[in-house]
Amino acid sequence: MTDSANNNGALKRVELDALCEPFRKAGDKASFPFEPLLDDERAAEFLGGIHPKTLQRMARRGEVPAYRVGRFWRYRASELDDWLRVKSSGRIARVVSIKEKP
């Protein structure tokens, strides 16, 4: 996961603010006029580095919150974060390695 993500993929407020900056109107005091949409690569990175094609497949199946814009899938970071929280339900995965005897 990159420095732009923390707490199950939540974007840092500073980075989200920077993403919104080009879309603000002059003199706009609002912190976030709207939430920018993430493309497949950014959203896949946000979800912990899954492959973008896997994310596209999940979007087609309706498994993740996504929007179809023309022929592209777009995602809201806040909705993906909420989805992660619901899907994880606070469980931490535990990996156990079992070696077979020869």
Phi and psi in radians as a Rosetta constraint file:
Dihedral C 1 N 2 CA 2 C 2 CIRCULARHARMONIC -1.573 0.35
Dihedral N 2 CA 2 C 2 N 3 CIRCULARHARMONIC 3.086 0.35
Dihedral C 2 N 3 CA 3 C 3 CIRCULARHARMONIC -1.172 0.35
Dihedral N 3 CA 3 C 3 N 4 CIRCULARHARMONIC -0.321 0.35
Dihedral C 3 N 4 CA 4 C 4 CIRCULARHARMONIC -1.358 0.35
Dihedral N 4 CA 4 C 4 N 5 CIRCULARHARMONIC -0.094 0.35
Dihedral C 4 N 5 CA 5 C 5 CIRCULARHARMONIC -2.166 0.35
Dihedral N 5 CA 5 C 5 N 6 CIRCULARHARMONIC 2.567 0.35
Dihedral C 5 N 6 CA 6 C 6 CIRCULARHARMONIC -2.756 0.35
Dihedral N 6 CA 6 C 6 N 7 CIRCULARHARMONIC 2.913 0.35
Dihedral C 6 N 7 CA 7 C 7 CIRCULARHARMONIC 0.845 0.35
Dihedral N 7 CA 7 C 7 N 8 CIRCULARHARMONIC 1.198 0.35
Dihedral C 7 N 8 CA 8 C 8 CIRCULARHARMONIC 1.044 0.35
Dihedral N 8 CA 8 C 8 N 9 CIRCULARHARMONIC 0.571 0.35
Dihedral C 8 N 9 CA 9 C 9 CIRCULARHARMONIC 1.663 0.35
Dihedral N 9 CA 9 C 9 N 10 CIRCULARHARMONIC 0.105 0.35
Dihedral C 9 N 10 CA 10 C 10 CIRCULARHARMONIC -1.203 0.35
Dihedral N 10 CA 10 C 10 N 11 CIRCULARHARMONIC 2.240 0.35
Dihedral C 10 N 11 CA 11 C 11 CIRCULARHARMONIC -1.151 0.35
Dihedral N 11 CA 11 C 11 N 12 CIRCULARHARMONIC 2.476 0.35
Dihedral C 11 N 12 CA 12 C 12 CIRCULARHARMONIC -1.165 0.35
Dihedral N 12 CA 12 C 12 N 13 CIRCULARHARMONIC 2.518 0.35
Dihedral C 12 N 13 CA 13 C 13 CIRCULARHARMONIC -0.988 0.35
Dihedral N 13 CA 13 C 13 N 14 CIRCULARHARMONIC -0.666 0.35
Dihedral C 13 N 14 CA 14 C 14 CIRCULARHARMONIC -1.088 0.35
Dihedral N 14 CA 14 C 14 N 15 CIRCULARHARMONIC -0.760 0.35
Dihedral C 14 N 15 CA 15 C 15 CIRCULARHARMONIC -1.210 0.35
Dihedral N 15 CA 15 C 15 N 16 CIRCULARHARMONIC -0.713 0.35
Dihedral C 15 N 16 CA 16 C 16 CIRCULARHARMONIC -1.117 0.35
Dihedral N 16 CA 16 C 16 N 17 CIRCULARHARMONIC -0.674 0.35
Dihedral C 16 N 17 CA 17 C 17 CIRCULARHARMONIC -1.094 0.35
Dihedral N 17 CA 17 C 17 N 18 CIRCULARHARMONIC -0.725 0.35
Dihedral C 17 N 18 CA 18 C 18 CIRCULARHARMONIC -1.138 0.35
Dihedral N 18 CA 18 C 18 N 19 CIRCULARHARMONIC -0.638 0.35
Dihedral C 18 N 19 CA 19 C 19 CIRCULARHARMONIC -1.127 0.35
Dihedral N 19 CA 19 C 19 N 20 CIRCULARHARMONIC -0.594 0.35
Dihedral C 19 N 20 CA 20 C 20 CIRCULARHARMONIC -1.408 0.35
Dihedral N 20 CA 20 C 20 N 21 CIRCULARHARMONIC -0.371 0.35
Dihedral C 20 N 21 CA 21 C 21 CIRCULARHARMONIC -0.901 0.35
Dihedral N 21 CA 21 C 21 N 22 CIRCULARHARMONIC -0.814 0.35
Dihedral C 21 N 22 CA 22 C 22 CIRCULARHARMONIC -1.112 0.35
Dihedral N 22 CA 22 C 22 N 23 CIRCULARHARMONIC -0.317 0.35
Dihedral C 22 N 23 CA 23 C 23 CIRCULARHARMONIC -1.693 0.35
Dihedral N 23 CA 23 C 23 N 24 CIRCULARHARMONIC -0.090 0.35
Dihedral C 23 N 24 CA 24 C 24 CIRCULARHARMONIC -1.307 0.35
Dihedral N 24 CA 24 C 24 N 25 CIRCULARHARMONIC 2.578 0.35
Dihedral C 24 N 25 CA 25 C 25 CIRCULARHARMONIC -1.495 0.35
Dihedral N 25 CA 25 C 25 N 26 CIRCULARHARMONIC 2.697 0.35
Dihedral C 25 N 26 CA 26 C 26 CIRCULARHARMONIC -1.010 0.35
Dihedral N 26 CA 26 C 26 N 27 CIRCULARHARMONIC 2.284 0.35
Dihedral C 26 N 27 CA 27 C 27 CIRCULARHARMONIC 1.398 0.35
Dihedral N 27 CA 27 C 27 N 28 CIRCULARHARMONIC 0.072 0.35
Dihedral C 27 N 28 CA 28 C 28 CIRCULARHARMONIC -1.274 0.35
Dihedral N 28 CA 28 C 28 N 29 CIRCULARHARMONIC 2.121 0.35
Dihedral C 28 N 29 CA 29 C 29 CIRCULARHARMONIC -1.573 0.35
Dihedral N 29 CA 29 C 29 N 30 CIRCULARHARMONIC -0.167 0.35
Dihedral C 29 N 30 CA 30 C 30 CIRCULARHARMONIC -1.127 0.35
Dihedral N 30 CA 30 C 30 N 31 CIRCULARHARMONIC 2.455 0.35
Dihedral C 30 N 31 CA 31 C 31 CIRCULARHARMONIC -1.175 0.35
Dihedral N 31 CA 31 C 31 N 32 CIRCULARHARMONIC -0.793 0.35
Dihedral C 31 N 32 CA 32 C 32 CIRCULARHARMONIC -2.374 0.35
Dihedral N 32 CA 32 C 32 N 33 CIRCULARHARMONIC 1.826 0.35
Dihedral C 32 N 33 CA 33 C 33 CIRCULARHARMONIC -1.147 0.35
Dihedral N 33 CA 33 C 33 N 34 CIRCULARHARMONIC -0.607 0.35
Dihedral C 33 N 34 CA 34 C 34 CIRCULARHARMONIC -2.878 0.35
Dihedral N 34 CA 34 C 34 N 35 CIRCULARHARMONIC 2.848 0.35
Dihedral C 34 N 35 CA 35 C 35 CIRCULARHARMONIC -1.591 0.35
Dihedral N 35 CA 35 C 35 N 36 CIRCULARHARMONIC 2.127 0.35
Dihedral C 35 N 36 CA 36 C 36 CIRCULARHARMONIC -1.165 0.35
Dihedral N 36 CA 36 C 36 N 37 CIRCULARHARMONIC 2.639 0.35
Dihedral C 36 N 37 CA 37 C 37 CIRCULARHARMONIC -1.530 0.35
Dihedral N 37 CA 37 C 37 N 38 CIRCULARHARMONIC 2.511 0.35
Dihedral C 37 N 38 CA 38 C 38 CIRCULARHARMONIC -1.648 0.35
Dihedral N 38 CA 38 C 38 N 39 CIRCULARHARMONIC 2.525 0.35
Dihedral C 38 N 39 CA 39 C 39 CIRCULARHARMONIC -1.451 0.35
Dihedral N 39 CA 39 C 39 N 40 CIRCULARHARMONIC -3.132 0.35
Dihedral C 39 N 40 CA 40 C 40 CIRCULARHARMONIC -1.010 0.35
Dihedral N 40 CA 40 C 40 N 41 CIRCULARHARMONIC -0.757 0.35
Dihedral C 40 N 41 CA 41 C 41 CIRCULARHARMONIC -1.187 0.35
Dihedral N 41 CA 41 C 41 N 42 CIRCULARHARMONIC -0.795 0.35
Dihedral C 41 N 42 CA 42 C 42 CIRCULARHARMONIC -1.140 0.35
Dihedral N 42 CA 42 C 42 N 43 CIRCULARHARMONIC -0.741 0.35
Dihedral C 42 N 43 CA 43 C 43 CIRCULARHARMONIC -1.150 0.35
Dihedral N 43 CA 43 C 43 N 44 CIRCULARHARMONIC -0.690 0.35
Dihedral C 43 N 44 CA 44 C 44 CIRCULARHARMONIC -1.132 0.35
Dihedral N 44 CA 44 C 44 N 45 CIRCULARHARMONIC -0.695 0.35
Dihedral C 44 N 45 CA 45 C 45 CIRCULARHARMONIC -1.141 0.35
Dihedral N 45 CA 45 C 45 N 46 CIRCULARHARMONIC -0.719 0.35
Dihedral C 45 N 46 CA 46 C 46 CIRCULARHARMONIC -1.024 0.35
Dihedral N 46 CA 46 C 46 N 47 CIRCULARHARMONIC -0.614 0.35
Dihedral C 46 N 47 CA 47 C 47 CIRCULARHARMONIC -1.505 0.35
Dihedral N 47 CA 47 C 47 N 48 CIRCULARHARMONIC 0.298 0.35
Dihedral C 47 N 48 CA 48 C 48 CIRCULARHARMONIC 1.730 0.35
Dihedral N 48 CA 48 C 48 N 49 CIRCULARHARMONIC 0.243 0.35
Dihedral C 48 N 49 CA 49 C 49 CIRCULARHARMONIC 1.609 0.35
Dihedral N 49 CA 49 C 49 N 50 CIRCULARHARMONIC 0.429 0.35
Dihedral C 49 N 50 CA 50 C 50 CIRCULARHARMONIC -1.210 0.35
Dihedral N 50 CA 50 C 50 N 51 CIRCULARHARMONIC 2.850 0.35
Dihedral C 50 N 51 CA 51 C 51 CIRCULARHARMONIC -1.268 0.35
Dihedral N 51 CA 51 C 51 N 52 CIRCULARHARMONIC 2.414 0.35
Dihedral C 51 N 52 CA 52 C 52 CIRCULARHARMONIC -0.977 0.35
Dihedral N 52 CA 52 C 52 N 53 CIRCULARHARMONIC -0.606 0.35
Dihedral C 52 N 53 CA 53 C 53 CIRCULARHARMONIC -1.167 0.35
Dihedral N 53 CA 53 C 53 N 54 CIRCULARHARMONIC -0.615 0.35
Dihedral C 53 N 54 CA 54 C 54 CIRCULARHARMONIC -1.112 0.35
Dihedral N 54 CA 54 C 54 N 55 CIRCULARHARMONIC -0.743 0.35
Dihedral C 54 N 55 CA 55 C 55 CIRCULARHARMONIC -1.115 0.35
Dihedral N 55 CA 55 C 55 N 56 CIRCULARHARMONIC -0.730 0.35
Dihedral C 55 N 56 CA 56 C 56 CIRCULARHARMONIC -1.049 0.35
Dihedral N 56 CA 56 C 56 N 57 CIRCULARHARMONIC -0.752 0.35
Dihedral C 56 N 57 CA 57 C 57 CIRCULARHARMONIC -1.088 0.35
Dihedral N 57 CA 57 C 57 N 58 CIRCULARHARMONIC -0.745 0.35
Dihedral C 57 N 58 CA 58 C 58 CIRCULARHARMONIC -1.116 0.35
Dihedral N 58 CA 58 C 58 N 59 CIRCULARHARMONIC -0.645 0.35
Dihedral C 58 N 59 CA 59 C 59 CIRCULARHARMONIC -1.163 0.35
Dihedral N 59 CA 59 C 59 N 60 CIRCULARHARMONIC -0.759 0.35
Dihedral C 59 N 60 CA 60 C 60 CIRCULARHARMONIC -1.048 0.35
Dihedral N 60 CA 60 C 60 N 61 CIRCULARHARMONIC -0.645 0.35
Dihedral C 60 N 61 CA 61 C 61 CIRCULARHARMONIC -1.428 0.35
Dihedral N 61 CA 61 C 61 N 62 CIRCULARHARMONIC -0.116 0.35
Dihedral C 61 N 62 CA 62 C 62 CIRCULARHARMONIC 1.369 0.35
Dihedral N 62 CA 62 C 62 N 63 CIRCULARHARMONIC 0.366 0.35
Dihedral C 62 N 63 CA 63 C 63 CIRCULARHARMONIC -1.454 0.35
Dihedral N 63 CA 63 C 63 N 64 CIRCULARHARMONIC -0.374 0.35
Dihedral C 63 N 64 CA 64 C 64 CIRCULARHARMONIC -2.239 0.35
Dihedral N 64 CA 64 C 64 N 65 CIRCULARHARMONIC 2.671 0.35
Dihedral C 64 N 65 CA 65 C 65 CIRCULARHARMONIC -1.220 0.35
Dihedral N 65 CA 65 C 65 N 66 CIRCULARHARMONIC 2.138 0.35
Dihedral C 65 N 66 CA 66 C 66 CIRCULARHARMONIC -2.656 0.35
Dihedral N 66 CA 66 C 66 N 67 CIRCULARHARMONIC 2.808 0.35
Dihedral C 66 N 67 CA 67 C 67 CIRCULARHARMONIC -2.216 0.35
Dihedral N 67 CA 67 C 67 N 68 CIRCULARHARMONIC 2.380 0.35
Dihedral C 67 N 68 CA 68 C 68 CIRCULARHARMONIC -1.607 0.35
Dihedral N 68 CA 68 C 68 N 69 CIRCULARHARMONIC 2.089 0.35
Dihedral C 68 N 69 CA 69 C 69 CIRCULARHARMONIC -2.085 0.35
Dihedral N 69 CA 69 C 69 N 70 CIRCULARHARMONIC 1.757 0.35
Dihedral C 69 N 70 CA 70 C 70 CIRCULARHARMONIC 1.147 0.35
Dihedral N 70 CA 70 C 70 N 71 CIRCULARHARMONIC -2.123 0.35
Dihedral C 70 N 71 CA 71 C 71 CIRCULARHARMONIC -1.781 0.35
Dihedral N 71 CA 71 C 71 N 72 CIRCULARHARMONIC 0.152 0.35
Dihedral C 71 N 72 CA 72 C 72 CIRCULARHARMONIC -1.914 0.35
Dihedral N 72 CA 72 C 72 N 73 CIRCULARHARMONIC 2.643 0.35
Dihedral C 72 N 73 CA 73 C 73 CIRCULARHARMONIC -1.700 0.35
Dihedral N 73 CA 73 C 73 N 74 CIRCULARHARMONIC 2.409 0.35
Dihedral C 73 N 74 CA 74 C 74 CIRCULARHARMONIC -2.265 0.35
Dihedral N 74 CA 74 C 74 N 75 CIRCULARHARMONIC 2.703 0.35
Dihedral C 74 N 75 CA 75 C 75 CIRCULARHARMONIC -2.420 0.35
Dihedral N 75 CA 75 C 75 N 76 CIRCULARHARMONIC 2.566 0.35
Dihedral C 75 N 76 CA 76 C 76 CIRCULARHARMONIC -1.718 0.35
Dihedral N 76 CA 76 C 76 N 77 CIRCULARHARMONIC 2.264 0.35
Dihedral C 76 N 77 CA 77 C 77 CIRCULARHARMONIC -1.043 0.35
Dihedral N 77 CA 77 C 77 N 78 CIRCULARHARMONIC -0.696 0.35
Dihedral C 77 N 78 CA 78 C 78 CIRCULARHARMONIC -1.129 0.35
Dihedral N 78 CA 78 C 78 N 79 CIRCULARHARMONIC -0.668 0.35
Dihedral C 78 N 79 CA 79 C 79 CIRCULARHARMONIC -1.237 0.35
Dihedral N 79 CA 79 C 79 N 80 CIRCULARHARMONIC -0.656 0.35
Dihedral C 79 N 80 CA 80 C 80 CIRCULARHARMONIC -1.150 0.35
Dihedral N 80 CA 80 C 80 N 81 CIRCULARHARMONIC -0.678 0.35
Dihedral C 80 N 81 CA 81 C 81 CIRCULARHARMONIC -1.100 0.35
Dihedral N 81 CA 81 C 81 N 82 CIRCULARHARMONIC -0.794 0.35
Dihedral C 81 N 82 CA 82 C 82 CIRCULARHARMONIC -1.073 0.35
Dihedral N 82 CA 82 C 82 N 83 CIRCULARHARMONIC -0.746 0.35
Dihedral C 82 N 83 CA 83 C 83 CIRCULARHARMONIC -1.058 0.35
Dihedral N 83 CA 83 C 83 N 84 CIRCULARHARMONIC -0.753 0.35
Dihedral C 83 N 84 CA 84 C 84 CIRCULARHARMONIC -1.074 0.35
Dihedral N 84 CA 84 C 84 N 85 CIRCULARHARMONIC -0.749 0.35
Dihedral C 84 N 85 CA 85 C 85 CIRCULARHARMONIC -1.103 0.35
Dihedral N 85 CA 85 C 85 N 86 CIRCULARHARMONIC -0.729 0.35
Dihedral C 85 N 86 CA 86 C 86 CIRCULARHARMONIC -1.198 0.35
Dihedral N 86 CA 86 C 86 N 87 CIRCULARHARMONIC -0.777 0.35
Dihedral C 86 N 87 CA 87 C 87 CIRCULARHARMONIC -1.217 0.35
Dihedral N 87 CA 87 C 87 N 88 CIRCULARHARMONIC -0.606 0.35
Dihedral C 87 N 88 CA 88 C 88 CIRCULARHARMONIC -1.379 0.35
Dihedral N 88 CA 88 C 88 N 89 CIRCULARHARMONIC -0.540 0.35
Dihedral C 88 N 89 CA 89 C 89 CIRCULARHARMONIC 0.802 0.35
Dihedral N 89 CA 89 C 89 N 90 CIRCULARHARMONIC 0.581 0.35
Dihedral C 89 N 90 CA 90 C 90 CIRCULARHARMONIC 1.347 0.35
Dihedral N 90 CA 90 C 90 N 91 CIRCULARHARMONIC 0.057 0.35
Dihedral C 90 N 91 CA 91 C 91 CIRCULARHARMONIC -1.427 0.35
Dihedral N 91 CA 91 C 91 N 92 CIRCULARHARMONIC 2.496 0.35
Dihedral C 91 N 92 CA 92 C 92 CIRCULARHARMONIC -1.919 0.35
Dihedral N 92 CA 92 C 92 N 93 CIRCULARHARMONIC 2.232 0.35
Dihedral C 92 N 93 CA 93 C 93 CIRCULARHARMONIC -1.214 0.35
Dihedral N 93 CA 93 C 93 N 94 CIRCULARHARMONIC 2.464 0.35
Dihedral C 93 N 94 CA 94 C 94 CIRCULARHARMONIC -2.134 0.35
Dihedral N 94 CA 94 C 94 N 95 CIRCULARHARMONIC 2.152 0.35
Dihedral C 94 N 95 CA 95 C 95 CIRCULARHARMONIC -1.762 0.35
Dihedral N 95 CA 95 C 95 N 96 CIRCULARHARMONIC 2.225 0.35
Dihedral C 95 N 96 CA 96 C 96 CIRCULARHARMONIC -2.095 0.35
Dihedral N 96 CA 96 C 96 N 97 CIRCULARHARMONIC 2.273 0.35
Dihedral C 96 N 97 CA 97 C 97 CIRCULARHARMONIC -1.770 0.35
Dihedral N 97 CA 97 C 97 N 98 CIRCULARHARMONIC 2.204 0.35
Dihedral C 97 N 98 CA 98 C 98 CIRCULARHARMONIC -2.044 0.35
Dihedral N 98 CA 98 C 98 N 99 CIRCULARHARMONIC 2.128 0.35
Dihedral C 98 N 99 CA 99 C 99 CIRCULARHARMONIC -1.730 0.35
Dihedral N 99 CA 99 C 99 N 100 CIRCULARHARMONIC 2.300 0.35
Dihedral C 99 N 100 CA 100 C 100 CIRCULARHARMONIC -1.363 0.35
Dihedral N 100 CA 100 C 100 N 101 CIRCULARHARMONIC 2.582 0.35
Dihedral C 100 N 101 CA 101 C 101 CIRCULARHARMONIC -1.416 0.35
Dihedral N 101 CA 101 C 101 N 102 CIRCULARHARMONIC 2.504 0.35
